[in-house]
Amino acid sequence: MTTSPDYRNTRFWEKLSRIRAGQYRTGDFMIADAKDVDVAGGVPSMGRCRDETTGASGRLRTRPEFLDQVRELIRQDVLDIMLSSTATIEQLTDEGVFDETRVLSAFRGNEATDAWVGIRGGRYRDFPPRPYRGAALEFARAPLCLYSVTYINDAEHDASSLETYARFRAEARANDKMHFLEVFNPNVETGIAEDQIGFFINDCVIRTLASLTRRERPEFLKVAYNGPASLEELAGHDPSMVIGVLGGGSGTHRDTFELLSQAERYGARLALFGRKINGSEDQCAMIRWMRRVVDRDVSADEAVRGYHGDLQKQGLAPDRSLENDLRITDSILEKAAV
């Protein structure tokens, strides 16, 4: 049986060590792909097949087709982390797909109900999330896992979520698993003004981590990008914390590259994107341009143009015209664009 690669031989560990030592440098920003969509949305979440000749989006991908795409991205060896479900990680590890790369494998450690976003006919996000967990840590084949919490400004709910997180940490230690903590924005009404949500999240995160010893702390944090002010505050508050951002909705490719550019500029050191990669016309090309943006080799605008140029060379039709794809559709990104 093939085991997962030693995490100390991965780019993730090399970069994380430098960042923690205060030696962050160009090239150290980490890119993770969230291919754990099957635990969130079932069949539709795996995306649609694309015609190899035209690039047009067609029928829903089957699981084997989805796995082929994941294999291709791992073998490209540009990503720092590949996050997926325990079932997917097990299959790819047994195949030895990670063996010849420096990509770290990771699995989703819980599947809280506010992440159940793709279920056809589902209404799960209309209600306060429950911290469901299906993954068995003792059988999981990757050294790192994601754990997500959602604070909704309700004492009973938030305390219950934190008690569940404490039990998870104990089990993770017992099974020698590292974890990172994802904190979603509230999915229900909280009574907090929209422009204050980021600061509410910051305070909840700091309060949570204050109770943890070094052995218990997550390897890094992953939060929504709520604008420069809240990100700079969180990243600057405690240099020992490594901050990452989540990708959110699909949007335009300018949204994708702009989010990366702003996140790196204002203190994030990692981005974990799912739909923004999974829905792109050419996922490998998308990741190459993402890498160039976070390395400050090109601007977000230049990356969109370069990506469209790659599609044109392959004879693939883009989903959006270049003019439309250069637009920023996210209001938070638009306010801070340079």
N, C-alpha and C positions, 0 to 999 in steps of 0.2 A: 504494500500500500504506500502510495506517495504522500508525504506530509507537506504541509505548507512551508514555504521558505522561511529561514531564520530572519525575523524582522530586523535584526541588526545589520543585515546585508542589503537592506533596501534603501532607496533614495529617501524615503520618508524618515527613517531613523537618522540618517546622516544630516538631513536638513533640520529636523527637529532639534537635534543636539546643538547645531550651530545657533539656531534661533534662541534657544533657551540660554545659551552662553552669551547672548548679546552680540553675536557675530553675523547677523542676517546680512546677506549680500545678494546681488543680482543673480537670479537663477534659483534662489532658495524658496520662492513662493511655491506652495504645493497645490496641485490640481487633482481632485478626486472626482471620479465618475460614479454616480448613484444608479447602479443597475439593480437596485433592490425593489423595482417597481411591482414585481409580482405579489409582494406582501401588502401592497397598497391598493392596487386597482385591478387585479386579475387580468383577463385577456386583453382589453383595450390598452392597458398601460404599457404593454411591450412595444407599442408603436405600429407603424404601417410599413409594409415592404415598399421598396422603391425599384422602379424599373431600371435595369442595369444600362439601358440604352439612353433613356430620356431623363431618368431621375425622378419621374413623377411618382407621387405617393399613391399607393393602391390599397389592397386588402390588408387586414390585420396580420401581423407576424405570428407565426406559430412559435412554440417554445424552441424547437431546434433552430429556427432561423434567428431568433433572439440570441441564443447561445453562440451562434456563429459570429454575430456582431460583437459580442463580449470578447470572444477569443481573439478576434482581429485587433481590438483595442488594446488588449493586454500584450499581444505580440508586437504591437507598434512600439511599446516600451517608452512612451512619453509621459503617461499618467504616473502619478506618485502612489495613488490608492485606487483600487477597484473595490467598491462596496457592492455587495449583492446579498441575496437571501442565503440562508444556510444550505438550502438544497442546491442552489447554483454553485456556491463556493465548493461544496463537497464534490460535485461532478467535475469541475474544472481542476481542482486539486488532484483528484484521482487520475486525470488525464495528463498531469504534469505541465499544464499550460503556464503556470507561474515560474517554473523551474529555471527557464533561460532568460528571465527578466529581472528587473529590480523594482517591479511593481508590488506593493504590499496588498495582500488580500485582507478584506474586512467583511463582516456580516452585520446585519441588523439585529440588535439584541432585544428590541421590543418593537411592537407595532401598535402604538396607541391609536385610538379610534379616529383622532383628527387627521391621521395620515391615510385613512381609508378614502382616498379622494377619487378613485376611478371606478368605483363599483356602479354599474349601470342601475339606475333607479334608487341608488343609496342616498340617505339623508344624514349620514353620520356626522358631518361637520356642522350640522345645525344645533348640536347639543354639546355640553361640556365633555371633553375627552376622557376616556377611561384608559388606564395604563396597561392594556393587555400585552402579554408577552408569550409568544409561542416557541421561540428558539430555546433549545436545550443546550446550555453552555458546555456541558461535559462532552457533547458529541460534535460541536462546531469545529470546523477544520481551519479556522483562521485565528491569528493571535490578537486581532483588534476587532472590537465591535462598537456599534453605535447604540447609544441609549438616548431617547428623546423624552423631554418633559414639556408641558405647556402650563404656564401660570395664567390664571384667569381672574385674579384679584378676588378670589373667594377663599376664605380661610379653610373651610372644611375640605374643599377640593384640592387646594394647593398643598395642604399638610398631608393629605392622603397620598398625593402623588410623590411627595418627598419621602414618605415612609416606604413606599414601594421602591423608589430609587435606592434607598439605603439597603433594602433586602437584596436588590440586584447587585450592588457593589460587593456585598459579602460573598455572594455566589461567584461573582467574577474573580475575586481574589482566590477563592477556593479552587477555581478551575484555571488559574494562571492566565487570565484574559485581561488585556488592556482594554480601555474603553475611551470613547470621546462622547461628550455631552452636547446634544442638540437641543436648543431651546427655541421653540416655535413662538411666533406672535400669537396672542389670544385669538381663538376662532369664534368666540361669542362676545357679546357686549360686556364691557368691563366698567364703564363709567369713566374711563380715562380718555382724555383728548388724544386724537390720532398723533399729533406731533410730540406727545409725551410717552408713547408706547415704548420707544427705544430706551428711554431712561428708566421706565418701570422694569423692563427686562434686565437692564444693567444692575439695578439694585437687587432684584431677585437672584441674579447669578452670583453677585458678590456675597449676599447673605447665605446662599447655599454653600459656596465653597469655603466660607469661614469655618464651617463645622468639620471640614475634612483634613485629615493628615496627608502628608505627601504620598503615602502609599495608596490612599483612597482617591486621590484627585484624578480627574480625566486627563488624558494626554493633551487634548486641546478642546476648545469650545467651538460650537457652530451656531451662529445666530443669523436671523434675518438682517439684511442691510436696511437700516432705518434712517440712513442719511449720515453725512460726515460727522456731525457733532456727537451723536451717541456712540458711533464706532470709535472715534478718536478717544472719547472718554474711557470706554471699556479697555481699549488696547493700551492706553497710557496709564491706567490706574495701577496695574500690577504687571511689570514686565515678565514675570514668571509664567503668566498665562499666555498661551498661544491662541489667537482668535482666528476663526474661520467664518466664512459667510456661506449661506445656502442660496441656491439659485432661484427659487421661486418659480413663477410661471414661465411659459416659453418665450413670448414676446418676439421682437425682431432680433436679428443677429447684432445690430448695433446695441440693443439692450444687453445682450450677453457680454460683449466686449467692454461696454461702458461700465457694467457692474464690476467686472474684473479690474479694470483700470482704477476705478474709484476705491474699491475695497483695498487694493494694494497700497494706494496712495495714502489712505487714512488709517493704516495700521493693521489690517488683516494680513495673515500670512498663509492662508489656505482658502480655497473655494471648493465646495462640493456641489456639483451641478448634475441634475438628472434630466428633466425635460428639455433643457436648453441643448443638451448634447443628443439625447435620444431622438429628438424630432428633426435634427438637421439633415440636410441633403447628403452630406458626406461627413460622417462622424470623425474619421481620422484627420481629415483636413481641418475640421472645426477645432480639434484639440491642438493641432500644430499652431494655428493662429492664436488660440487662447494662450499657449505658451509664450508666443512672441509678445503678446500684450503685457502679460505680467512681468516679463523680463524687460519691459520698457523699450523694446526694440522697435515697436510700431505703436501708433495711436489706435484708439478704438475705431475711428473713421477709416484709417488705412487698413485695418484688419478686415473690415467689411468688404472693402474694395478688393483686397488681396484674395479673400475667400471666394468672392464672386468670380475673380479671374481664374482661380483653380477649377471652379465648376465649368466655366466656359471652355477651358482647355480639355476637359473630359467630355465635353458635349452634353453636359447635364443642365437641364432647365431648373433655375432656382424657383422656390415657392413664392418668392416676392421679387418684384423688380428691384434693381439696385437702388433706385430713388426711394422706394418705400422701405427698403431694408436699412437705409442709412438713418431712418428716423428713430428717435428715442420716444418710446411710448409709455415708459414708467415715469410718473411725475417726480418721484424722489430722485431718480437719476438725472432727470432733466434739470432740476434745480442746481445740481452741483457739476454739470458738464462743463468742460473747459475747451 
